[in-house]
Amino acid sequence: MELRDLPSVDELARDAGDPLAVDAARAVLARAREEIKLGVDPGDLAARLRAELETVRAPSLRRVLNATGVIVHTNLGRAPLAPEALARVNDAARGYSNLELDLDDGVRGSRQDHLAALLRRMTGAEAALVVNNNAAAVLLALAALAEGREVVVSRGELLEIGDGFRIPDVLARSGARLVEVGTTNRTRAADYANAIRPETALLLRVHQSNFRVVGFAELPRLEELAAVARAHDLPLVDDLGSGVLGELAGEPSVRASLAAGADLVCFSGDKLLGGPQAGIVAGRADLVEKLRRHPLQRAVRVDKLTLAALEGTLLLHLDAPERIPVLRMLGEEAAVVRMRASRLAELTGGTVEETVARVGGGALPLAELPSFACALDESLAAPLRDGEPPVIAIVRDGKLLLDCRTLADCELDDVASAVSRCR
Ligand SMILES: *Cc1c(COP(=O)(O)O)cnc(C)c1O
């Protein structure tokens, strides 16, 4: 084929009967021109246009199968939702909802009312507020309680969470001024007390969620910090990161933090809580009310889909926590994971290997969860990632490991078909 044999964009697009065909035809013809210049025949242009349109129309955000063994994987959307939470979303989003309507009196209500009682009961807090994510919760708390004033933080807690989210930057954006105390490895309660001046608005504790300082290290207990805050009539704000609702060794729980004297705690909805992306602030009613009235609250407010998913997840925490996928994966016996790996190995012709799964999501960074994987040939990594649904696994020592702690039983057949399509 010569350049002059190529159809025009309009000629090629005409028969497709698709409003996206002109742009797609332009792309197909541009590639065909390059190929002809290189002496390559571009083949059936109509077929290539159909393929191009299929690619353009394929949804970009898709389900993937997580075979990495990292449970709260930020790149893979963090917490998968329980069916009960999805049912709440479906119900609330399909039609209209009482998002801001008080059904008893027929007057305007607040979207925050739906979860307040549940969150109070589950955390022991006087009041609670839900926003878009935990970063927004921390930003809002600092803006509402400390704008133009000083916030005292330990040098050991000025952390970066990931993707450039840094506590000192959030503090600066809130309009508060950071006062650093202590050193990277040691901070004492007295360091906070010595830094308090009339300009001080609050004490901030940030949970060292995604790293650990070992060796010659010391941080005050939350009770000690709370005593300093109380003695100076200042609020203590605790950014917990994950925020465990029940109990989990090594991670602070929301209830324990409040009981130890934190006035406000901020935590994520989609880390160890196992729900949708959200930020939750729980604590003293007067402080929560200040956050609710701050103009930023409107900019970071939570939407109805998130509220519905969060309500569904919180109800499961009360009734059947093992039905929350993140909690199920965290607590599953290694023997059960091994059985899943054997089943997958049978289906794919792989072998079973011992692995170590991780919590992820910047929680329990050192925790090693005993796990098992189905091992296949390393060369399958790229085609599996490229498949439908994509399967994301890990490569170790020349092998592709499909970690079965983060795969559900009902996903094994999908993984096996994906593997057979790659061969
Ligand atoms: C993860 C984390 C955040 C941010 O929470 P998002 O819900 O991701 O916005 C803030 N602080 C700490 C300590 C965290 O671990």
Residues whose N, C-alpha, C, O or C-beta is under 5 A from the ligand:
A	BS01	LIG	N133 N134 A135 A136 I161 H207 S209 D239 L240 G241 S242 S268 A278 G361 G362
